[in-house]
Amino acid sequence: MQGTDAMTLRLRPLLVCLAATWLAGCEALPRMPFELPTNRSAAEGAAGGCRAELPDFVDDHCLLPEWVAFGLASQRGDRAWRDDVLGRLEGSLPQRRLARAVALAWGSESQWERASELYKADLATAPVALQPLLRYWLNELEGRRARAARLAESRAAVARHEAREAELAEEKAALEKKLEALTAIERSINLRQQSEP
């Protein structure tokens, strides 16, 4: 099972990139297979000038590239980055709330529940072209939450088992002391009976 989880974690970035490419269509692919841009300006031109640091629903052309880039940044971001971004994403607009969900989804386990709530509340308000990607991210988050819950339950079961073992060990030690005391009493009685004429 652990091998499967490790493989899933290694394949996740590839799956996200494939999903983004599939959603973006052929326009995101180079004209020639495996063709690489010859210089930096060509690479920037291929991205179509989509450079928003915080994604929104405004530009259909940049919708997927910006959200995918933000998702990858969220996955790589540390706590300081996340705190900064979450501070800038305040507000009740659906795109802000969904961007907060993306950022929170890669935060601490305590933030995952809030991310899930935001995804579920606002996913339907996202542009139709963006919904499959957001749904994929929500499903991935729910999978992580389920695995974390199973792990916590497993740890709790181990702790209960260890506590029960400790309790049984204490009971055994108490019974051994009682047995030793009874044995001592029996010896004393036997000695008395032997010493009597």
Backbone bond lengths (Angstrom), bond angles and torsions (degrees), N, CA, C in turn:
res aa  C-N    CA-C-N  psi(-1)  N-CA   C-N-CA  omega(-1)  CA-C   N-CA-C  phi
1 M - - - 1.463 - - 1.522 111.18 -
2 Q 1.357 115.75 -41.30 1.459 119.11 179.94 1.512 110.81 -65.05
3 G 1.342 117.38 -35.51 1.459 120.75 178.19 1.516 110.99 -63.21
4 T 1.336 116.51 -39.07 1.463 120.68 178.66 1.519 110.72 -64.90
5 D 1.346 116.87 -42.94 1.473 120.41 178.39 1.520 110.85 -63.28
6 A 1.336 117.44 -41.04 1.466 120.62 179.92 1.519 110.24 -64.69
7 M 1.349 116.62 -41.03 1.463 120.34 178.59 1.524 110.35 -64.73
8 T 1.339 116.60 -40.99 1.456 120.51 178.65 1.516 110.93 -61.51
9 L 1.339 116.89 -42.30 1.464 120.63 179.52 1.523 111.15 -63.53
10 R 1.356 117.33 -36.22 1.464 119.92 179.99 1.519 111.17 -73.15
11 L 1.317 117.87 -31.48 1.461 120.85 -176.50 1.525 113.17 -87.71
12 R 1.327 117.82 -14.45 1.463 121.39 -175.27 1.531 113.07 -55.31
13 P 1.361 119.97 -49.69 1.469 118.72 -179.88 1.533 112.42 -60.75
14 L 1.321 116.33 -37.15 1.464 119.78 178.16 1.520 110.69 -64.29
15 L 1.349 116.31 -42.57 1.461 119.97 179.63 1.524 111.77 -64.22
16 V 1.332 116.98 -38.98 1.467 120.56 178.12 1.521 110.15 -63.89
17 C 1.333 116.28 -44.10 1.477 119.86 178.99 1.521 111.03 -63.71
18 L 1.338 116.68 -41.96 1.464 119.88 178.51 1.527 111.11 -64.12
19 A 1.330 115.95 -41.50 1.467 119.42 178.76 1.524 110.65 -63.28
20 A 1.335 116.43 -42.02 1.462 120.18 179.86 1.523 110.50 -65.08
21 T 1.331 116.64 -41.09 1.467 119.92 178.40 1.515 110.38 -64.42
22 W 1.329 116.57 -42.73 1.453 120.44 -179.84 1.529 110.05 -63.18
23 L 1.338 116.81 -42.85 1.453 120.59 -179.12 1.522 111.91 -69.50
24 A 1.329 116.91 -34.23 1.462 120.49 -178.68 1.525 111.60 -75.58
25 G 1.317 116.71 -25.15 1.460 119.99 179.98 1.510 111.82 84.73
26 C 1.308 115.82 -169.97 1.464 121.99 -174.26 1.520 113.19 -67.53
27 E 1.327 118.52 -19.50 1.464 120.14 -177.79 1.528 111.96 -63.73
28 A 1.338 117.31 -25.77 1.458 120.16 -178.34 1.526 112.72 -81.67
29 L 1.353 116.89 -12.01 1.454 120.43 -177.94 1.520 110.89 -89.82
30 P 1.342 118.07 150.89 1.467 119.81 175.64 1.522 110.51 -66.10
31 R 1.331 116.30 156.67 1.474 120.23 -179.19 1.522 111.40 -63.95
32 M 1.322 116.41 -42.13 1.463 120.46 177.96 1.524 106.89 -101.73
33 P 1.348 118.50 139.98 1.470 119.19 179.22 1.530 110.85 -58.09
34 F 1.340 115.41 135.04 1.458 124.22 177.60 1.523 113.12 61.62
35 E 1.332 117.56 17.66 1.459 120.58 178.56 1.526 108.99 -75.53
36 L 1.295 117.53 134.23 1.462 122.34 177.92 1.516 109.17 -106.91
37 P 1.324 119.35 144.05 1.454 120.53 175.56 1.523 109.66 -59.19
38 T 1.338 116.24 145.66 1.463 120.56 -175.55 1.520 112.18 -79.26
39 N 1.328 118.57 -23.90 1.460 119.79 178.13 1.518 110.11 -151.50
40 R 1.312 115.86 177.52 1.466 121.44 -175.07 1.524 112.10 -63.18
41 S 1.335 117.61 -40.30 1.462 118.98 -178.34 1.522 110.70 -66.09
42 A 1.334 117.10 -33.93 1.462 119.52 176.87 1.525 110.16 -66.46
43 A 1.332 116.70 -39.11 1.467 120.20 178.43 1.520 110.57 -64.64
44 E 1.334 117.00 -40.66 1.457 120.35 178.58 1.520 110.54 -66.22
45 G 1.335 116.36 -36.45 1.468 119.66 178.73 1.518 111.05 -65.69
46 A 1.355 116.35 -35.80 1.464 119.69 179.90 1.520 110.97 -65.16
47 A 1.318 116.49 -33.06 1.466 119.97 178.98 1.523 110.90 -75.02
48 G 1.307 117.77 -9.27 1.460 121.26 175.49 1.512 113.79 71.93
49 G 1.315 119.20 20.78 1.458 120.87 176.99 1.511 113.65 74.26
50 C 1.315 118.44 19.31 1.463 121.42 178.87 1.516 108.17 -82.99
51 R 1.309 116.45 101.97 1.463 120.06 -172.51 1.526 113.42 -128.72
52 A 1.316 119.49 12.41 1.467 120.00 -178.25 1.521 110.32 -62.74
53 E 1.327 116.16 131.44 1.458 120.30 179.65 1.524 110.80 -74.10
54 L 1.351 115.69 -36.43 1.452 121.14 176.87 1.527 108.07 -111.68
55 P 1.319 117.93 123.80 1.466 120.15 -174.93 1.525 112.02 -72.39
56 D 1.324 114.82 156.42 1.463 120.24 175.82 1.523 108.34 -145.26
57 F 1.340 116.46 -169.33 1.460 121.56 -179.44 1.520 111.68 -106.96
58 V 1.340 118.77 11.59 1.457 121.85 -168.10 1.518 113.70 -75.42
59 D 1.323 118.51 -55.89 1.455 122.42 -170.94 1.523 110.50 -99.32
60 D 1.348 116.93 110.54 1.463 120.63 -178.90 1.522 111.83 -59.44
61 H 1.340 116.80 -36.20 1.469 120.84 -178.19 1.529 110.99 -64.85
62 C 1.322 117.37 -35.55 1.466 121.67 -176.08 1.523 112.98 -99.37
63 L 1.302 117.53 -0.92 1.459 121.63 -173.30 1.536 112.30 -52.43
64 L 1.320 117.36 -61.43 1.460 120.34 -177.36 1.521 113.09 -67.89
65 P 1.346 119.74 -47.79 1.471 117.78 179.90 1.527 113.21 -56.87
66 E 1.329 117.08 -40.65 1.465 119.32 -178.86 1.525 111.93 -69.09
67 W 1.322 117.91 -41.15 1.459 120.29 -179.93 1.526 111.09 -69.79
68 V 1.328 117.16 -39.06 1.469 119.42 177.20 1.528 109.99 -64.52
69 A 1.338 116.99 -44.44 1.465 120.56 178.66 1.527 110.48 -61.04
70 F 1.326 117.01 -41.02 1.463 120.25 179.21 1.530 110.61 -66.72
71 G 1.336 116.72 -39.82 1.467 120.20 177.45 1.516 111.77 -61.42
72 L 1.327 116.80 -43.10 1.470 120.71 178.09 1.532 111.11 -66.22
73 A 1.336 116.37 -40.80 1.467 119.83 177.42 1.532 110.46 -63.00
74 S 1.322 116.82 -38.56 1.470 121.12 178.49 1.518 110.64 -64.54
75 Q 1.323 115.69 -39.11 1.464 119.52 -179.29 1.527 110.91 -66.90
76 R 1.326 116.70 -36.53 1.471 120.78 -178.17 1.530 112.58 -87.73
77 G 1.324 117.71 -19.81 1.462 121.58 -173.28 1.517 113.60 -65.45
78 D 1.317 115.20 148.21 1.459 120.09 176.34 1.533 109.40 -94.53
79 R 1.299 115.86 -174.59 1.470 120.31 -176.17 1.531 111.64 -62.47
80 A 1.344 117.08 -40.88 1.469 120.56 -179.53 1.522 110.17 -63.13
81 W 1.344 116.90 -43.50 1.469 120.68 178.61 1.523 109.56 -61.18
82 R 1.335 115.87 -45.29 1.466 120.71 -177.04 1.531 110.89 -63.74
83 D 1.332 116.83 -43.66 1.469 120.37 179.39 1.528 110.67 -61.47
84 D 1.330 115.97 -42.37 1.461 120.61 178.99 1.525 111.06 -62.68
85 V 1.320 116.33 -48.45 1.470 120.91 -177.91 1.521 110.84 -65.34
86 L 1.321 117.32 -43.71 1.467 119.87 -179.86 1.526 111.09 -62.19
87 G 1.324 116.83 -35.24 1.463 120.21 176.01 1.522 112.01 -64.23
88 R 1.325 116.50 -34.32 1.472 121.02 -179.54 1.524 112.49 -83.62
89 L 1.317 117.70 -11.39 1.472 121.26 -177.83 1.521 112.65 -101.36
90 E 1.315 117.10 20.37 1.455 119.31 179.60 1.526 109.38 -66.82
91 G 1.288 116.59 154.86 1.452 121.32 178.57 1.515 110.96 127.15
92 S 1.332 115.19 168.66 1.466 119.90 -175.46 1.524 113.27 -106.35
93 L 1.337 117.75 3.94 1.463 119.45 177.61 1.526 109.46 -64.34
94 P 1.320 118.21 139.98 1.474 120.56 -178.30 1.523 113.40 -55.57
95 Q 1.352 117.69 -39.80 1.465 118.39 -179.37 1.531 111.54 -65.87
96 R 1.326 117.04 -33.26 1.474 120.57 176.86 1.532 110.23 -68.94
97 R 1.323 115.01 -43.81 1.467 119.85 -179.45 1.533 111.20 -64.45
98 L 1.335 116.80 -41.41 1.463 119.81 178.49 1.528 111.47 -68.38
99 A 1.326 117.11 -37.58 1.466 119.82 176.41 1.534 109.54 -64.61
100 R 1.347 117.06 -37.80 1.468 119.79 175.36 1.529 110.19 -62.38
101 A 1.338 115.91 -39.54 1.468 119.88 178.55 1.524 110.71 -60.30
102 V 1.334 116.47 -43.41 1.466 120.77 179.89 1.529 109.87 -61.86
103 A 1.325 116.85 -45.42 1.468 120.97 -178.93 1.532 110.69 -66.55
104 L 1.334 117.21 -44.21 1.463 120.65 -179.08 1.526 112.14 -67.50
105 A 1.324 116.55 -30.54 1.464 120.62 -177.98 1.520 112.17 -61.93
106 W 1.335 116.71 -23.99 1.464 119.95 179.33 1.534 111.24 -106.67
107 G 1.325 115.99 13.83 1.459 120.37 176.79 1.518 110.72 -88.57
108 S 1.305 115.73 -151.26 1.466 120.76 -179.02 1.528 109.64 -74.81
109 E 1.329 114.80 162.79 1.469 119.22 179.86 1.525 111.47 -57.44
110 S 1.326 116.88 -31.15 1.469 119.78 179.97 1.533 111.44 -67.53
111 Q 1.333 118.49 -20.14 1.467 121.86 179.67 1.530 112.61 -90.57
112 W 1.322 117.29 -13.10 1.458 120.27 -175.50 1.528 112.85 -63.64
113 E 1.324 116.98 -38.92 1.472 119.50 -178.67 1.526 110.37 -63.30
114 R 1.334 117.28 -43.33 1.471 120.93 177.95 1.526 110.62 -62.62
115 A 1.336 116.82 -41.27 1.469 120.62 177.81 1.525 110.27 -59.91
116 S 1.314 116.66 -44.08 1.463 121.33 179.89 1.530 111.13 -61.38
117 E 1.333 115.91 -43.73 1.474 120.33 179.03 1.528 110.94 -60.86
118 L 1.334 117.20 -43.69 1.471 120.96 -179.65 1.523 111.34 -65.57
119 Y 1.325 116.51 -44.66 1.466 119.86 177.45 1.531 109.98 -56.04
120 K 1.324 115.95 -51.76 1.468 120.55 -175.31 1.526 112.02 -64.09
121 A 1.329 117.18 -35.66 1.466 120.84 -177.75 1.520 112.06 -72.86
122 D 1.341 118.23 -35.23 1.462 119.88 -169.66 1.520 115.54 -117.82
123 L 1.315 119.04 -1.65 1.458 120.45 -177.25 1.528 111.83 -58.18
124 A 1.310 117.42 -40.22 1.467 120.71 -177.94 1.526 112.70 -67.20
125 T 1.332 117.85 -18.72 1.470 120.22 -179.82 1.526 112.49 -85.32
126 A 1.332 116.30 -10.66 1.471 120.37 -179.29 1.523 109.83 -72.71
127 P 1.343 117.23 154.43 1.467 119.54 174.88 1.525 110.11 -55.30
128 V 1.319 116.01 146.70 1.461 121.93 -176.08 1.528 111.27 -56.13
129 A 1.323 118.02 -38.09 1.464 121.32 -178.80 1.524 112.13 -66.22
130 L 1.316 117.62 -23.70 1.466 121.74 -177.20 1.526 112.11 -93.34
131 Q 1.312 117.43 -21.31 1.462 120.71 -173.94 1.531 114.58 -58.86
132 P 1.345 120.41 -41.12 1.475 118.05 179.01 1.529 112.77 -61.12
133 L 1.318 117.57 -39.07 1.465 120.49 178.77 1.526 110.25 -65.66
134 L 1.326 117.13 -45.94 1.466 120.59 179.67 1.525 110.80 -64.45
135 R 1.338 117.34 -37.73 1.462 120.86 178.13 1.538 110.08 -65.87
136 Y 1.326 115.92 -40.36 1.472 119.95 176.83 1.529 109.94 -59.70
137 W 1.328 116.40 -46.42 1.465 120.10 179.95 1.522 111.04 -63.31
138 L 1.338 117.00 -40.20 1.469 120.20 177.67 1.529 110.03 -62.61
139 N 1.337 117.30 -45.07 1.467 120.45 179.90 1.530 110.93 -62.51
140 E 1.319 116.54 -40.01 1.462 121.11 178.54 1.536 109.93 -63.60
141 L 1.331 115.77 -42.56 1.463 120.76 178.12 1.530 110.46 -62.89
142 E 1.327 117.09 -45.29 1.470 120.43 179.88 1.524 110.59 -62.81
143 G 1.332 116.82 -35.15 1.464 119.93 175.84 1.519 111.67 -63.54
144 R 1.340 116.15 -43.36 1.467 120.16 177.54 1.524 110.76 -63.43
145 R 1.334 116.10 -42.14 1.469 119.76 179.52 1.527 110.97 -62.89
146 A 1.336 116.19 -40.85 1.471 119.97 179.66 1.527 110.52 -65.38
147 R 1.338 116.39 -42.19 1.469 119.26 178.74 1.532 110.69 -64.69
148 A 1.327 117.02 -40.30 1.465 120.66 178.74 1.535 110.29 -64.61
149 A 1.335 116.91 -38.98 1.468 120.21 178.93 1.526 110.61 -66.17
150 R 1.352 116.44 -41.48 1.468 119.55 177.66 1.531 110.65 -63.73
151 L 1.322 116.41 -40.60 1.463 120.40 179.16 1.531 110.37 -63.92
152 A 1.340 116.39 -43.44 1.474 120.14 179.34 1.527 110.25 -63.46
153 E 1.334 116.82 -41.27 1.467 120.49 178.62 1.526 110.65 -65.39
154 S 1.325 116.27 -40.16 1.465 120.52 178.09 1.524 110.61 -62.98
155 R 1.336 116.36 -43.62 1.469 119.86 178.25 1.523 110.81 -64.05
156 A 1.336 116.70 -39.34 1.467 120.16 179.11 1.526 110.18 -64.94
157 A 1.344 116.38 -39.36 1.463 120.35 179.02 1.529 110.24 -64.93
158 V 1.334 116.80 -41.61 1.464 120.77 177.48 1.523 109.61 -62.59
159 A 1.335 117.14 -43.22 1.468 120.73 179.77 1.527 110.47 -62.89
160 R 1.356 116.58 -41.79 1.473 119.61 178.09 1.527 110.14 -63.14
161 H 1.327 116.11 -42.22 1.465 120.74 179.77 1.534 110.72 -62.46
162 E 1.335 115.68 -45.13 1.465 119.79 179.30 1.520 110.95 -64.02
163 A 1.339 117.48 -38.62 1.467 121.04 178.03 1.524 110.21 -64.44
164 R 1.337 115.71 -40.96 1.477 119.50 178.87 1.522 110.81 -65.48
165 E 1.342 116.02 -40.38 1.474 119.68 177.58 1.528 110.46 -62.15
166 A 1.329 116.94 -42.21 1.469 120.61 178.60 1.528 110.30 -63.53
167 E 1.334 116.24 -40.06 1.466 120.98 179.25 1.528 110.33 -64.25
168 L 1.344 115.93 -43.43 1.469 119.78 178.79 1.530 111.11 -65.26
169 A 1.336 116.47 -37.32 1.465 120.09 178.17 1.530 110.25 -63.65
170 E 1.344 117.20 -39.42 1.469 121.03 177.98 1.531 110.58 -65.63
171 E 1.356 116.05 -42.63 1.461 119.99 178.73 1.530 110.62 -62.06
172 K 1.356 115.43 -41.79 1.463 119.88 179.91 1.527 110.36 -62.87
173 A 1.348 116.37 -44.36 1.469 120.31 179.60 1.530 110.65 -61.82
174 A 1.344 117.00 -40.07 1.471 120.48 179.19 1.533 110.85 -65.60
175 L 1.352 116.12 -40.80 1.471 119.39 178.59 1.523 111.28 -65.96
176 E 1.337 116.70 -38.47 1.473 119.71 177.94 1.519 111.14 -63.03
177 K 1.334 117.27 -39.14 1.475 120.39 177.49 1.528 110.33 -64.15
178 K 1.334 116.44 -42.99 1.472 120.08 178.82 1.524 110.33 -62.76
179 L 1.347 115.95 -41.65 1.459 120.21 179.96 1.533 110.55 -63.64
180 E 1.347 115.98 -41.47 1.464 119.83 177.55 1.531 110.59 -62.45
181 A 1.336 116.23 -41.54 1.477 119.90 179.22 1.523 110.49 -64.20
182 L 1.335 117.89 -43.74 1.464 121.73 178.86 1.525 110.79 -63.95
183 T 1.344 115.53 -39.56 1.466 119.59 178.79 1.527 110.02 -63.59
184 A 1.321 117.02 -41.33 1.467 121.45 179.15 1.531 110.47 -63.55
185 I 1.338 117.11 -41.42 1.474 120.90 178.58 1.522 110.28 -63.85
186 E 1.344 116.07 -43.23 1.461 120.36 -179.20 1.534 110.39 -63.29
187 R 1.324 117.67 -41.55 1.472 121.01 177.41 1.530 110.47 -61.32
188 S 1.332 114.96 -43.02 1.465 119.73 -179.24 1.533 110.70 -61.43
189 I 1.319 115.93 -42.68 1.476 120.19 179.28 1.521 109.51 -64.48
190 N 1.329 116.54 -43.78 1.471 120.33 -179.42 1.529 110.88 -62.79
191 L 1.344 117.10 -40.40 1.456 120.68 178.93 1.527 110.99 -63.30
192 R 1.350 116.70 -40.47 1.454 120.78 179.80 1.522 110.49 -63.69
193 Q 1.349 114.18 -44.75 1.481 118.44 -178.04 1.537 109.86 -64.23
194 Q 1.323 117.48 -36.20 1.458 120.51 -179.84 1.533 111.33 -71.03
195 S 1.325 116.40 -33.14 1.458 118.90 -177.38 1.528 112.61 -80.33
196 E 1.343 116.85 -19.20 1.475 119.22 178.95 1.527 108.82 -75.59
197 P 1.395 116.54 141.54 1.475 119.93 179.63 1.506 112.75 -70.43
